[in-house]
């Protein structure tokens, strides 16, 4: 497999306060990887470094064998649901259109057809004209994922995609991401270790430093060491429709 992200000896600090220290890892094509860790452990910061929104204090990061900033067009990004302004007066279809590279130039007929295909794939085609302020948490997350996918990214980054969804929507969303991962790499930040370990191939444990584990090797002892205290994994079972 070809590596799409290569991080070597990477460190980052805010105003001399260390946030990430000496990270080393590689992500390959079609990897589905979860990032877990405590608040303040550097998870969202790592995504911003991969996007080229921040620059390392030390070390090197390559995305698609180039700098993160020059590779940004090949990355789809889904921000935390809580940071999205639901009061903005826009419907579902126009929200997704904004993810097209041609949105600020000239949208072609084929672009509209592509948006229609993505919406159908994600099961949100019937929400086309609905205002985003009237969407459920699960519906909104699918809209944001559709907006990220219309540019056909080779890498999809998601920051806490299930933070505002109920258990049924959470299950549905992870099933959807598992299907999407057949065609692209996915890097997902989550606090829900139970769900993450059920779906992804590897788990990156991040608390300033980094340890990467195959999901079957995630143990309570590893998690307690990561979080610095007693921690319980809550088992999840699929919710029947």
NORMO-V910848 format. One record per backbone hydrogen bond with DSSP energy under -1.0 kcal/mol. CO is the residue of the C=O (numbers start at 1). NH is the residue of the N-H. If there is no record, write none. Layout:
co | nh
CO | NH
CO | NH
//
This chain:
co | nh
2 | 29
4 | 64
5 | 27
6 | 62
7 | 25
8 | 60
10 | 23
11 | 57
11 | 58
12 | 19
12 | 20
14 | 17
17 | 14
20 | 12
23 | 10
25 | 7
27 | 4
27 | 5
28 | 31
31 | 186
32 | 201
32 | 202
33 | 188
34 | 204
35 | 190
36 | 206
38 | 41
41 | 208
42 | 46
43 | 47
44 | 48
45 | 49
46 | 50
47 | 51
48 | 53
48 | 54
58 | 11
60 | 8
62 | 6
66 | 63
71 | 74
72 | 75
74 | 154
74 | 155
76 | 157
78 | 159
80 | 83
81 | 84
84 | 86
85 | 88
88 | 90
90 | 132
91 | 95
92 | 96
93 | 97
94 | 98
96 | 99
97 | 100
100 | 103
102 | 105
108 | 112
109 | 113
110 | 114
111 | 115
112 | 116
113 | 117
114 | 118
115 | 119
116 | 120
117 | 121
118 | 122
119 | 124
124 | 127
125 | 128
127 | 130
128 | 93
130 | 92
131 | 134
132 | 135
136 | 140
137 | 141
138 | 142
139 | 143
140 | 144
141 | 145
142 | 146
143 | 147
144 | 148
145 | 149
146 | 150
149 | 152
154 | 185
155 | 76
156 | 187
157 | 78
158 | 189
160 | 163
162 | 165
166 | 170
167 | 171
168 | 172
169 | 173
170 | 174
171 | 175
172 | 176
173 | 177
174 | 178
175 | 179
176 | 180
177 | 181
179 | 182
180 | 183
185 | 156
186 | 33
187 | 158
188 | 35
189 | 160
191 | 193
192 | 196
193 | 197
196 | 199
196 | 200
201 | 215
202 | 34
203 | 213
204 | 36
205 | 211
207 | 209
208 | 21
209 | 207
211 | 205
213 | 203
214 | 217
215 | 218
219 | 223
220 | 224
221 | 225
222 | 226
223 | 227
224 | 228
224 | 229
//
